[in-house]
Amino acid sequence: MKYHGSEDGWTNLLAQAATTPLPPPNFTITQYVPPTPAQQAADLMKSKKVEEMSFAEWQLVLSEGAPEDAEKVWTTLKGSPSRWWLT
């Protein structure tokens, strides 16, 4: 999953393979298209508070995120004590 995408449809495929000759009817494989860095940054902003993000996550949002998300991160970092550099 780490290298090839999601496991969507895997359990259904296993169930079909157990009861159907190969290949199962209407069997198709769709190419996994990984999210772009901009999509990853947007998902990150939806799932975590800026204060809970790692340095690498801040870097991703600042470099690849939407301007409003980057501004939110930058504003939060500017207002934080210098201890955030140590985490």
mmCIF file of the C-alpha atoms, coordinates in Angstrom:
data_MODEL
# 
_entry.id   MODEL 
# 
loop_
_atom_site.group_PDB 
_atom_site.id 
_atom_site.type_symbol 
_atom_site.label_atom_id 
_atom_site.label_alt_id 
_atom_site.label_comp_id 
_atom_site.label_asym_id 
_atom_site.label_entity_id 
_atom_site.label_seq_id 
_atom_site.pdbx_PDB_ins_code 
_atom_site.Cartn_x 
_atom_site.Cartn_y 
_atom_site.Cartn_z 
_atom_site.occupancy 
_atom_site.B_iso_or_equiv 
_atom_site.pdbx_formal_charge 
_atom_site.auth_seq_id 
_atom_site.auth_comp_id 
_atom_site.auth_asym_id 
_atom_site.auth_atom_id 
_atom_site.pdbx_PDB_model_num 
ATOM 1  C CA . MET A 1 1  ? 0.000   0.000   0.000   1.00 0.00 ? 1  MET A CA 1 
ATOM 2  C CA . LYS A 1 2  ? 2.883   2.367   0.791   1.00 0.00 ? 2  LYS A CA 1 
ATOM 3  C CA . TYR A 1 3  ? 4.276   2.079   -2.724  1.00 0.00 ? 3  TYR A CA 1 
ATOM 4  C CA . HIS A 1 4  ? 1.299   1.157   -4.864  1.00 0.00 ? 4  HIS A CA 1 
ATOM 5  C CA . GLY A 1 5  ? -1.657  3.119   -3.567  1.00 0.00 ? 5  GLY A CA 1 
ATOM 6  C CA . SER A 1 6  ? -4.744  1.950   -1.800  1.00 0.00 ? 6  SER A CA 1 
ATOM 7  C CA . GLU A 1 7  ? -6.280  -1.440  -1.214  1.00 0.00 ? 7  GLU A CA 1 
ATOM 8  C CA . ASP A 1 8  ? -9.711  -0.408  -2.496  1.00 0.00 ? 8  ASP A CA 1 
ATOM 9  C CA . GLY A 1 9  ? -11.498 -3.375  -4.022  1.00 0.00 ? 9  GLY A CA 1 
ATOM 10 C CA . TRP A 1 10 ? -8.964  -5.957  -2.813  1.00 0.00 ? 10 TRP A CA 1 
ATOM 11 C CA . THR A 1 11 ? -11.397 -7.889  -0.575  1.00 0.00 ? 11 THR A CA 1 
ATOM 12 C CA . ASN A 1 12 ? -13.992 -7.997  -3.367  1.00 0.00 ? 12 ASN A CA 1 
ATOM 13 C CA . LEU A 1 13 ? -11.377 -9.338  -5.768  1.00 0.00 ? 13 LEU A CA 1 
ATOM 14 C CA . LEU A 1 14 ? -10.378 -12.071 -3.317  1.00 0.00 ? 14 LEU A CA 1 
ATOM 15 C CA . ALA A 1 15 ? -14.024 -13.083 -2.868  1.00 0.00 ? 15 ALA A CA 1 
ATOM 16 C CA . GLN A 1 16 ? -14.540 -13.241 -6.646  1.00 0.00 ? 16 GLN A CA 1 
ATOM 17 C CA . ALA A 1 17 ? -11.347 -15.232 -7.160  1.00 0.00 ? 17 ALA A CA 1 
ATOM 18 C CA . ALA A 1 18 ? -12.485 -17.852 -4.651  1.00 0.00 ? 18 ALA A CA 1 
ATOM 19 C CA . THR A 1 19 ? -15.683 -18.597 -6.567  1.00 0.00 ? 19 THR A CA 1 
ATOM 20 C CA . THR A 1 20 ? -15.024 -17.657 -10.214 1.00 0.00 ? 20 THR A CA 1 
ATOM 21 C CA . PRO A 1 21 ? -12.679 -19.060 -12.847 1.00 0.00 ? 21 PRO A CA 1 
ATOM 22 C CA . LEU A 1 22 ? -9.819  -16.809 -13.855 1.00 0.00 ? 22 LEU A CA 1 
ATOM 23 C CA . PRO A 1 23 ? -10.113 -14.042 -14.818 1.00 0.00 ? 23 PRO A CA 1 
ATOM 24 C CA . PRO A 1 24 ? -13.353 -12.972 -13.148 1.00 0.00 ? 24 PRO A CA 1 
ATOM 25 C CA . PRO A 1 25 ? -15.918 -11.441 -15.498 1.00 0.00 ? 25 PRO A CA 1 
ATOM 26 C CA . ASN A 1 26 ? -15.662 -7.680  -15.909 1.00 0.00 ? 26 ASN A CA 1 
ATOM 27 C CA . PHE A 1 27 ? -12.252 -7.709  -14.248 1.00 0.00 ? 27 PHE A CA 1 
ATOM 28 C CA . THR A 1 28 ? -10.392 -4.442  -14.675 1.00 0.00 ? 28 THR A CA 1 
ATOM 29 C CA . ILE A 1 29 ? -7.401  -2.872  -13.053 1.00 0.00 ? 29 ILE A CA 1 
ATOM 30 C CA . THR A 1 30 ? -7.365  0.870   -12.688 1.00 0.00 ? 30 THR A CA 1 
ATOM 31 C CA . GLN A 1 31 ? -4.138  2.763   -12.390 1.00 0.00 ? 31 GLN A CA 1 
ATOM 32 C CA . TYR A 1 32 ? -3.580  4.377   -9.018  1.00 0.00 ? 32 TYR A CA 1 
ATOM 33 C CA . VAL A 1 33 ? -2.880  8.071   -9.340  1.00 0.00 ? 33 VAL A CA 1 
ATOM 34 C CA . PRO A 1 34 ? -1.169  9.313   -6.192  1.00 0.00 ? 34 PRO A CA 1 
ATOM 35 C CA . PRO A 1 35 ? -2.191  12.673  -4.778  1.00 0.00 ? 35 PRO A CA 1 
ATOM 36 C CA . THR A 1 36 ? -0.113  15.635  -5.849  1.00 0.00 ? 36 THR A CA 1 
ATOM 37 C CA . PRO A 1 37 ? 1.947   17.479  -3.229  1.00 0.00 ? 37 PRO A CA 1 
ATOM 38 C CA . ALA A 1 38 ? -0.673  20.252  -3.334  1.00 0.00 ? 38 ALA A CA 1 
ATOM 39 C CA . GLN A 1 39 ? -3.431  17.716  -2.586  1.00 0.00 ? 39 GLN A CA 1 
ATOM 40 C CA . GLN A 1 40 ? -1.339  16.209  0.218   1.00 0.00 ? 40 GLN A CA 1 
ATOM 41 C CA . ALA A 1 41 ? -0.868  19.675  1.727   1.00 0.00 ? 41 ALA A CA 1 
ATOM 42 C CA . ALA A 1 42 ? -4.615  20.380  1.512   1.00 0.00 ? 42 ALA A CA 1 
ATOM 43 C CA . ASP A 1 43 ? -5.432  17.042  3.177   1.00 0.00 ? 43 ASP A CA 1 
ATOM 44 C CA . LEU A 1 44 ? -2.885  17.761  5.877   1.00 0.00 ? 44 LEU A CA 1 
ATOM 45 C CA . MET A 1 45 ? -4.453  21.135  6.634   1.00 0.00 ? 45 MET A CA 1 
ATOM 46 C CA . LYS A 1 46 ? -7.843  19.417  7.011   1.00 0.00 ? 46 LYS A CA 1 
ATOM 47 C CA . SER A 1 47 ? -6.557  16.678  9.297   1.00 0.00 ? 47 SER A CA 1 
ATOM 48 C CA . LYS A 1 48 ? -4.124  18.456  11.659  1.00 0.00 ? 48 LYS A CA 1 
ATOM 49 C CA . LYS A 1 49 ? -3.759  21.684  13.537  1.00 0.00 ? 49 LYS A CA 1 
ATOM 50 C CA . VAL A 1 50 ? -0.708  23.700  12.501  1.00 0.00 ? 50 VAL A CA 1 
ATOM 51 C CA . GLU A 1 51 ? 0.669   23.444  16.054  1.00 0.00 ? 51 GLU A CA 1 
ATOM 52 C CA . GLU A 1 52 ? 0.601   19.619  15.830  1.00 0.00 ? 52 GLU A CA 1 
ATOM 53 C CA . MET A 1 53 ? 2.445   19.380  12.504  1.00 0.00 ? 53 MET A CA 1 
ATOM 54 C CA . SER A 1 54 ? 6.059   18.345  12.162  1.00 0.00 ? 54 SER A CA 1 
ATOM 55 C CA . PHE A 1 55 ? 8.684   20.552  10.555  1.00 0.00 ? 55 PHE A CA 1 
ATOM 56 C CA . ALA A 1 56 ? 8.446   18.505  7.334   1.00 0.00 ? 56 ALA A CA 1 
ATOM 57 C CA . GLU A 1 57 ? 4.669   18.990  7.248   1.00 0.00 ? 57 GLU A CA 1 
ATOM 58 C CA . TRP A 1 58 ? 5.076   22.769  7.692   1.00 0.00 ? 58 TRP A CA 1 
ATOM 59 C CA . GLN A 1 59 ? 7.594   22.704  4.862   1.00 0.00 ? 59 GLN A CA 1 
ATOM 60 C CA . LEU A 1 60 ? 5.180   20.805  2.598   1.00 0.00 ? 60 LEU A CA 1 
ATOM 61 C CA . VAL A 1 61 ? 2.342   23.254  3.216   1.00 0.00 ? 61 VAL A CA 1 
ATOM 62 C CA . LEU A 1 62 ? 4.590   26.303  2.843   1.00 0.00 ? 62 LEU A CA 1 
ATOM 63 C CA . SER A 1 63 ? 6.104   25.070  -0.421  1.00 0.00 ? 63 SER A CA 1 
ATOM 64 C CA . GLU A 1 64 ? 3.231   23.206  -2.087  1.00 0.00 ? 64 GLU A CA 1 
ATOM 65 C CA . GLY A 1 65 ? 0.034   24.305  -0.344  1.00 0.00 ? 65 GLY A CA 1 
ATOM 66 C CA . ALA A 1 66 ? -2.564  26.830  -1.401  1.00 0.00 ? 66 ALA A CA 1 
ATOM 67 C CA . PRO A 1 67 ? -1.595  30.420  -0.631  1.00 0.00 ? 67 PRO A CA 1 
ATOM 68 C CA . GLU A 1 68 ? -4.224  30.710  2.119   1.00 0.00 ? 68 GLU A CA 1 
ATOM 69 C CA . ASP A 1 69 ? -2.974  27.508  3.792   1.00 0.00 ? 69 ASP A CA 1 
ATOM 70 C CA . ALA A 1 70 ? 0.643   28.638  3.572   1.00 0.00 ? 70 ALA A CA 1 
ATOM 71 C CA . GLU A 1 71 ? -0.339  31.987  5.079   1.00 0.00 ? 71 GLU A CA 1 
ATOM 72 C CA . LYS A 1 72 ? -2.122  30.229  7.956   1.00 0.00 ? 72 LYS A CA 1 
ATOM 73 C CA . VAL A 1 73 ? 0.977   28.150  8.714   1.00 0.00 ? 73 VAL A CA 1 
ATOM 74 C CA . TRP A 1 74 ? 3.310   31.122  8.442   1.00 0.00 ? 74 TRP A CA 1 
ATOM 75 C CA . THR A 1 75 ? 1.108   33.293  10.678  1.00 0.00 ? 75 THR A CA 1 
ATOM 76 C CA . THR A 1 76 ? 0.973   30.556  13.305  1.00 0.00 ? 76 THR A CA 1 
ATOM 77 C CA . LEU A 1 77 ? 4.732   30.047  13.210  1.00 0.00 ? 77 LEU A CA 1 
ATOM 78 C CA . LYS A 1 78 ? 5.466   33.777  13.426  1.00 0.00 ? 78 LYS A CA 1 
ATOM 79 C CA . GLY A 1 79 ? 3.354   34.044  16.566  1.00 0.00 ? 79 GLY A CA 1 
ATOM 80 C CA . SER A 1 80 ? 4.913   31.014  18.280  1.00 0.00 ? 80 SER A CA 1 
ATOM 81 C CA . PRO A 1 81 ? 7.767   31.082  20.777  1.00 0.00 ? 81 PRO A CA 1 
ATOM 82 C CA . SER A 1 82 ? 11.119  29.866  19.486  1.00 0.00 ? 82 SER A CA 1 
ATOM 83 C CA . ARG A 1 83 ? 10.600  26.419  21.088  1.00 0.00 ? 83 ARG A CA 1 
ATOM 84 C CA . TRP A 1 84 ? 8.857   25.155  17.929  1.00 0.00 ? 84 TRP A CA 1 
ATOM 85 C CA . TRP A 1 85 ? 12.241  25.009  16.186  1.00 0.00 ? 85 TRP A CA 1 
ATOM 86 C CA . LEU A 1 86 ? 13.302  22.327  18.629  1.00 0.00 ? 86 LEU A CA 1 
ATOM 87 C CA . THR A 1 87 ? 10.474  19.882  17.878  1.00 0.00 ? 87 THR A CA 1 
# 
